[in-house]
Amino acid sequence: MDTIDPHAELKTRIAEIKERFAEDSVDGRLTVHRDEGLYRHLEVNLPNFTANWFEVTTWPGALAITGHTGSHIFRRDPDMIGFFRKCMGPGPDPKIDTRYWAEKVQPHGERNVQAYAKDRVRAYIKQAAQEAEADHPGLTAEVQEQLFDRYSTADLETEAGAKAALAAFEYEGFRFDTSGWEFTQYDYWFLYTCQAIAWTVTQYDARVPTAA
């Protein structure tokens, strides 16, 4: 049975979103409205993307990205363009440390950019039932009826609902052990925002000479 690996899932999602952004940003245009030291106002238009507009604003110690991709504020260094530039390193393929960047989101770091991983939790449930079926015959059928059947009252659509349903489930001495389960994952739009920031910094540096 395949092992559920959230880290591998994340790598796959990032690769897919990176490819998606590469397509969306073809013919993308960066407009610099303000560039006064640490105070900047940058506008990005992506004509090949339905959510085709966002802007990046910086002031001492902060960078805000707002628009069709969502809104996030990052805080770390006085110059946040410089912070992201340093994180990405040199070369044509920017390096994005998703977890490190998420920690800089205000006000609660990673908690701001996590979403319930519904598909993964469903996979956890099915895998746990299948692995325990030999010791608890009929378990998989009971799980299907109690948790997945269309008439089930279990709520697997939310994290709180799933945890409540799992805690209440019992069959012939079997109970779910969810220790080690990762119920959340990075929100899609946060991962997309990371690509957007990397692209914006690269485009900004191409237009505005820096001492980097």
MARBA-511467 format. One record per residue (C-alpha): residue number from 1; x, y, z. Coordinates in steps of 0.001 Angstrom, whole numbers, plus 500000, padded with zeros to 6 digits. Each point is the difference from the previous one (the first is absolute). Layout:
! residues N
i c1 c2 c3
NUM X Y Z
...
END
This chain:
! residues 212
i c1 c2 c3
1 500000 500000 500000
2 501336 503426 499083
3 501163 502140 502885
4 498245 503343 500391
5 502808 502557 499877
6 498953 503638 500580
7 503502 501208 499120
8 499900 498271 496617
9 496494 501372 499458
10 501284 503517 500687
11 502868 499620 497546
12 497551 498844 497329
13 497596 502865 500700
14 502798 502571 499893
15 501271 498624 496690
16 496501 500161 498514
17 499389 503543 501253
18 503422 501119 498795
19 499161 498680 496534
20 496593 501676 500161
21 501507 503356 500972
22 502590 499728 497239
23 497137 499743 497517
24 497954 502734 501666
25 502908 502452 500082
26 500819 499849 496285
27 499779 503617 498803
28 499618 501109 503626
29 500653 503663 500610
30 501489 501681 503062
31 499271 503684 500549
32 502007 501899 502622
33 497761 502729 501403
34 502243 500928 502896
35 503619 499185 500758
36 501315 502100 502861
37 502445 497979 502061
38 498049 497527 502098
39 496689 501459 498817
40 498828 498344 496807
41 496757 499479 498118
42 500206 497386 497246
43 497080 498909 497837
44 499950 496754 498016
45 497652 499128 497166
46 499859 496453 498614
47 497913 500113 496801
48 499977 496194 499629
49 498458 499394 503431
50 496393 500560 501070
51 501168 501239 503413
52 502221 502362 498105
53 500927 502771 502393
54 501844 500443 503270
55 502209 502599 501575
56 502950 499917 502343
57 500565 502773 502511
58 502980 500307 502319
59 500836 502208 502946
60 502692 499601 502671
61 499788 496459 501339
62 497044 498819 497926
63 498778 498860 496596
64 496327 499718 499122
65 498625 498214 496960
66 496359 500606 499160
67 497679 499421 497073
68 498451 497075 498179
69 502446 497531 501530
70 498951 500904 503545
71 501612 502179 502645
72 502993 499304 502230
73 502383 502131 502028
74 503541 498775 500622
75 502353 501409 502656
76 503633 499177 500590
77 502703 502474 498872
78 499902 503780 499497
79 500186 499451 496235
80 497649 497146 499114
81 500860 500084 496295
82 503579 499438 501104
83 498867 497236 502347
84 498256 498048 497236
85 502857 500683 497582
86 502455 498533 502508
87 497755 496990 500660
88 499697 499192 496303
89 503713 500208 499345
90 501653 500646 496644
91 499091 498389 496711
92 497017 499806 497681
93 498043 497479 502108
94 498963 501651 503301
95 500124 497809 503090
96 496886 500210 502168
97 500128 498672 503560
98 496258 499661 500522
99 500076 499306 503723
100 502483 502803 500715
101 497964 502499 498003
102 496780 498861 501690
103 501547 500703 503396
104 500312 503668 498999
105 496286 500442 499275
106 498228 502264 502476
107 498547 499642 502548
108 500207 496240 500653
109 502524 498620 497547
110 499144 496596 498541
111 496582 499997 501649
112 498979 502795 497614
113 500679 497947 496896
114 498868 496484 500922
115 496838 498345 498684
116 498272 496732 500836
117 501460 497137 497942
118 496696 498222 499294
119 501296 497552 497399
120 502955 498984 502162
121 497818 499386 503051
122 497678 497807 497945
123 503047 498073 498804
124 501216 499589 503606
125 496610 498572 501015
126 499843 497512 497154
127 503577 498878 500500
128 499559 499511 503752
129 496826 497958 499432
130 501596 497814 497348
131 503045 499319 502171
132 497804 498999 502947
133 497461 497960 497998
134 501716 496657 500659
135 499726 500469 503766
136 496542 501562 499811
137 498023 498314 497196
138 497313 502258 498616
139 501815 503184 501024
140 500408 501437 496513
141 496303 499494 499278
142 499072 501676 503288
143 502313 502923 499292
144 498451 500389 496572
145 496494 500033 501464
146 500672 502168 503038
147 502442 502514 498521
148 499718 500005 496213
149 496470 498957 499114
150 497868 502756 498486
151 497536 499642 502882
152 502690 500140 502675
153 499714 502780 502571
154 503798 500200 500294
155 501474 503318 498891
156 503254 499386 498164
157 499823 503350 498225
158 501560 501918 502895
159 502938 499295 502291
160 497903 500321 503156
161 497289 497772 498568
162 502476 497336 498920
163 501727 499926 503377
164 496651 499689 501760
165 498858 497173 497716
166 503260 498122 500419
167 499942 500385 503776
168 496435 498640 500127
169 500612 497006 497719
170 500328 496565 501590
171 499652 496534 498501
172 500673 496711 501778
173 502676 501597 502164
174 501560 501970 497155
175 500478 503726 500379
176 501935 502320 497725
177 503443 501067 501206
178 500526 503367 498308
179 503303 500794 501686
180 502406 500858 497221
181 497248 500961 497566
182 500476 503407 498388
183 496562 501536 499625
184 501112 503182 498263
185 502011 501096 497000
186 501118 503307 498526
187 497181 501894 498368
188 500156 499955 496193
189 500020 503769 499726
190 502821 500362 502487
191 502152 497690 497887
192 499000 502006 496944
193 500842 503232 501850
194 503519 498713 500678
195 500494 499580 496251
196 498537 503461 499429
197 502389 501619 502462
198 503008 498228 498510
199 498999 501132 496500
200 499378 503572 501156
201 503364 500311 501732
202 501773 498608 496931
203 498167 502413 497702
204 500624 502913 502351
205 503721 499254 500129
206 500117 499805 496210
207 498536 503529 499785
208 501594 501668 502999
209 503786 499720 500548
210 500913 498562 503405
211 503140 499334 501954
212 499009 496322 500408
END
